[in-house]
């Protein structure tokens, strides 16, 4: 994963390791110094520090742009 990658609320990311339910796709619910993500299969919520989240992300599957950026285009 790229260094200083930008993440937005609503992004769907694939993690390196799957959740115990078998899914490895997560929706980003909160960004900042901490990230809150939700499992796409069982809806389990997890809060991770930014460093651990960025290290665990394999790729971004679906990109949701920030509303403010859409207004500026």
C-alpha positions as CSV (number, residue, x, y, z in Angstrom):
1,X,0.0,0.0,0.0
2,X,1.2,3.5,-0.8
3,X,2.6,5.7,1.9
4,X,0.3,8.7,2.9
5,X,-2.7,7.1,1.1
6,X,-5.9,9.1,1.4
7,X,-9.0,7.3,2.8
8,X,-12.5,8.6,2.8
9,X,-15.7,7.7,4.7
10,X,-17.5,5.1,2.6
11,X,-14.5,3.5,1.0
12,X,-14.5,-0.3,0.8
13,X,-11.1,-1.7,1.5
14,X,-9.6,-5.2,1.4
15,X,-7.5,-6.1,4.4
16,X,-4.5,-8.5,4.3
17,X,-6.1,-10.9,6.9
18,X,-9.7,-12.0,6.8
19,X,-12.1,-11.4,9.7
20,X,-13.0,-14.6,11.6
21,X,-16.4,-14.7,9.7
22,X,-14.3,-15.2,6.5
23,X,-14.8,-11.8,4.9
24,X,-11.8,-9.4,4.2
25,X,-13.8,-6.5,2.8
26,X,-14.5,-3.6,5.2
27,X,-16.3,-0.2,4.9
28,X,-14.5,2.8,6.4
29,X,-16.8,4.6,8.8
30,X,-14.4,7.1,10.5
31,X,-11.1,8.5,9.4
32,X,-8.5,10.5,11.4
33,X,-5.9,9.4,13.9
34,X,-8.1,6.4,14.5
35,X,-10.2,4.4,11.9
36,X,-13.5,2.8,12.5
37,X,-14.3,0.0,10.0
38,X,-17.3,-2.3,9.5
39,X,-17.1,-5.9,8.2
40,X,-19.2,-6.2,5.0
41,X,-20.4,-9.7,5.9
42,X,-21.3,-9.7,9.7
43,X,-21.3,-5.9,10.3
44,X,-18.8,-6.2,13.2
45,X,-17.3,-2.8,14.1
46,X,-13.5,-2.4,14.8
47,X,-11.6,0.7,15.8
48,X,-7.9,0.8,14.7
49,X,-5.1,3.3,15.1
50,X,-4.1,4.9,11.7
51,X,-0.7,3.2,11.6
52,X,-2.1,-0.3,12.1
53,X,-5.0,0.4,9.6
54,X,-2.7,1.6,6.9
55,X,-0.3,-1.3,7.4
56,X,-3.3,-3.8,7.3
57,X,-4.9,-2.5,4.1
58,X,-4.2,-4.6,1.0
59,X,-6.1,-2.4,-1.5
60,X,-9.0,-0.1,-2.0
61,X,-11.9,-1.9,-3.8
62,X,-14.4,1.0,-4.1
63,X,-13.4,4.6,-3.7
64,X,-15.9,7.1,-2.3
65,X,-14.8,10.7,-2.8
66,X,-15.3,13.3,-0.1
67,X,-18.4,15.5,-0.6
68,X,-16.2,18.7,-0.3
69,X,-14.0,17.5,-3.1
70,X,-17.0,16.9,-5.4
71,X,-18.1,20.4,-4.8
72,X,-14.7,21.8,-5.8
73,X,-14.6,20.0,-9.2
